[in-house]
Amino acid sequence: QLHGKVALITGSTSGIGKGIAEGLANRGCDVILNGFGTENEINLLKTEINKEYGSKVDFVGGDLSKSEDIIKLSQEIYKLYPSGLDILVNNAGIQYVSPIESFPPEKWDLLINLMLTAPFHLIQRFLPSMKTKGWGRIINMSSAHGHVASPNKSAYVSAKHGLMGLTKTVALEAAGTGVTCNAVCPGYVETPLFIHQARDRSKQQGITFEEAKKQIVQVHATGEPVSVDQVGEAVCFLCSPAASQMTGTSITMDGGWTAR
Ligand code: NAD
């Protein structure tokens, strides 16, 4: 149970991050949401989570691909919670698919900034207060693409592999302080990010959306996608006492993809 703890989940206005916020709120944790969305959507989500689980729910916005926004977000969080976070979930992420020869350099920068540099900045800002408290959980949303590559995803695969390295390094630096740092590596999860990829594929290959989804998920030995709730539960497990000796490692949930 996570009563009295506070978590920031980046990119939690949608998909996996939203599922994680709900999972943590369900354990009694106060949650800070972040991500893009209209004011209405965000207010609705805050109200929904608060009503359903009774947790305090805040929203702190910011484009995490920009370091100035990360500084502002951190300051705002320390204003809300002067002793800092207990749980940091670095989840915000996007995909961009293109052969490397035509991969736009600005897209490379965007993906690396959002999925590798932002976690670095956030860990740098929130690890010290976790160490002071003697308890903390840092969870980095990697991917099966943190273990293996696929063509045309150079920035994504590089960011996720880099995030695995960051996870291990932070785990070693924090070892013995009560703070753990781990990654979660899902295969394909049915979220808007996945749906966009399926839509693009169906257009490019002239196949139906359902066929495109099936094709993408064929990379899983099970042929089935992971659910948002399953990822949320994995994060909650990493925050539980049973996981206190797990650090510098990852939970892979990819329907057997990387076992092949
Ligand atoms: P999603 O598109 O449903 O949600 C992404 C979230 O990140 C949204 O809340 C969005 O507003 C936010 N976001 C995007 N750009 C941002 C920015 N610049 N600053 C702040 N927030 C930003 O995607 P998802 O599928 O839920 O993905 C979440 C994470 O899970 C990503 O890191 C992704 O790489 C990872 N992941 C997804 C899958 C999958 O199949 N969906 C598989 C493995 C890993």
Boltz pocket constraint, residues with backbone or C-beta under 6 A from the ligand:
constraints:
  - pocket:
      binder: B
      contacts: [[A, 10], [A, 11], [A, 12], [A, 13], [A, 14], [A, 15], [A, 16], [A, 17], [A, 34], [A, 35], [A, 36], [A, 37], [A, 62], [A, 63], [A, 64], [A, 65], [A, 90], [A, 91], [A, 92], [A, 93], [A, 94], [A, 114], [A, 115], [A, 141], [A, 142], [A, 143], [A, 144], [A, 185], [A, 186], [A, 187], [A, 188], [A, 189], [A, 190], [A, 191], [A, 192], [A, 193], [A, 194]]
      max_distance: 6.0
